[in-house]
Amino acid sequence: MKNPNIEIQKTELLSDNWYTLNKITYSHQNKDDQKETHIREVYDRGNGACVLLYNKTKKTVILTEQFRLPTYVNGNTSGMMIEVCAGVLDLDNPEDCIRKEIREETGYEVQSVERVLESYMSPGAVTEIIYFFIAEYHEGMKVSEGGGLKDEEEYIDVLELDFQEAFNKIYSGEIKDGKTIMLLQYAKIHDIV
């Protein structure tokens, strides 16, 4: 149900180069029952899904590492980020999307994924909601080297790390990606690995 106190008055397209950036003028009733008008920029990149691949027997997880330009321009001197496997839904449902991303990015063919939570990661400016999954992997599921799709300009390194080593990278500052931190903490709290 839409909020009856919010009225979108105007939407202006600022960019549709990679994803969509709109300038939106809206009004709402504040707590003092006064009508206020605000202008905000809203970035729509679609919704996404991410997954923590884990091996309970080996006590390992599969993570990825790749260059992320926004982090580079904001002080990450190498621009490299260690992350869980993730991707944009496009026209897929979250489960199909994440199984496809697992295959493309890590080279594993995983049939069973478990949705554990969903979250807006930057709700002040970005429309994206991310669906979070966990999935168990084993060596017999490896079908390719992974590394992403060249036509999507993906150049991804696949990392198999001891779970505790990966978890410690949160506190050493080597892992700064929010979705990765959330899934590693979820795994720790629920004693998954």
N, C-alpha and C positions, 0 to 999 in steps of 0.2 A: 504494500500500500504506500503510495506516494505521500510525502509529508505535505499537509495542506498549508503549512506556513512558508513554504518555499515556492517561488515563482521564477522560472528561467525567463528572462526578458529578451536576451539577445545572445547568439553564438556566432563568433567570427573565426573563420579558419585562418590560423597564422602559418601553419606548415603541414604538409602531408608528404614530406620527403622520405622519411624512414617509417615513422608512425605518424600519428595525428596530434597536433598541438592546436587547441582552441582557446580563444579568449571568451569567457562567459560572464555576462552581466546577469545578476540575479538579485532578488529581494527576499527578505524574510522578516518575520515578526521577532523582535528581540524579547528579552525577559521583562522589559518594561512596557511591553505591548506596543512598541513603536516599530514602524516599518523602516528597514534599513536596506540600502542598495550597496552591493559589493561587486567588484570585478576581480576575477581570478583567471589564471592560465591553468588549463587542465591538459595533461599529456595522456593520450590514450594509445597504449601499445598492445592492447589486448590482454587477455588473462593468461596465466601461466601455470605450470605444474613443476614440481621438483621432487626428487626422491633420494633417500639415503639407502644405498645398496650395502648390505651387511652380510658377513659370513660368521655365523655363531660359532662354528667349530674352530675356525682359524682366528676368530676374534679380530677380524679385519673389516674395513670399509673401503668402498671405491669412491674416490673423489676425482674431480677434474681440475685442470689448471689451464687458464687461457688469459690473453690480454684483454683488459677492459678499459677502453679509452676514458670514460667518465671518471674512473678512479685515478687514472694517470694525470688528468688535468686538475684533479683535486688533491695532489700531493703524494700519491702512490708512485714512487720514483721508478719502479719497474713496470707498473701497469698490470702486472700479473696477479691473478686472483685464484685462490683455491676454493672450489665450490662443489656442492652436490650437483649431480646431473639435473638439468632443467631445460625448459623450453616453453615457447609460446603455443597456446592451444590451436591457433588458426581455426580450422573448422572441426577439429577433433573434440571428443569429450575428454575430461582430464585423464582418465585411465588409459585410453588409447594413445593419447599424446605422450604420456610419460613412458609407456612401453616402447614407443617409436624412438623417443629421445634416448632411452637407455641403449638401444641397439645402435643408433647413430653415433652417440658420444662415447660409449664405453665398450661397445662390441659384445655385450651380453644380451642374450635372448631370455627375457624374464616374462613368464606368463602371469604370475600372481603378484599383484601390488595391493597394499593396504593403505587406504586414505586415513590419515591421522588428525589432520587439522586443515584449516584454511585461514588466510590472513591477507589484509591489505598491508603492503609493506611501506608505502609512503602516501597515506591517504590525504595529505594536504595538497598534493599536486598531481598524483598519478592515479588513474582509474583502476589499474591492475589489481586483481585478486589472485593470489597464488594458492594452489591446492598442493598440500604436502603429503607425500607418500613414504612408506618404507617398503623394502622388498629384499628378500633373502636371495643371495646368489651363490653359485658354486662353479668350479672350473668347467664342468660339463656344459654349462650354459654359454660359454665363450664361443661366439660364431665369427668374430672378425676382430681386427685391431682397434676399431672405434676411431676416435679422433675428430668426429664431426664431419660435416659435408662441405666440400670445397666450394660448391656453388652457393652455399650460404655463408661463405667467407669464414668458416669455422676452422680453427687450428688448435685442437684441444689435446693436451697431454692427459693420459689416464694414470691415476695414482692409486695403488693399493697400499693402504696404510694400516698399521696396527691401530685398533680403535682408540686405545688410551693415548697413543702418540698423536692421532688426529684431534682428539678432545683437548689435549694440552696445547695444541696450536692456537686454540681460541685465546688462551691466556698469555701466550708468548706474542700474540699479535700477528701471527702468520696467517690466521684465518680471520677475515673481517667481514665476510659476506653474511648478511642477516639470516637468510634462509638456511645456510649451512650451519650456523651457530644454533639455530632453533632445532634443527633435526638432530644434531649431535647431542644437544641437551635432552631432547626427547628420548633418544636412545639410552642415555645415561640414567635418566629418571626412571624409565620403564625397564631397565636392565635387559635390553634387547641383545646387546653384543657381549 
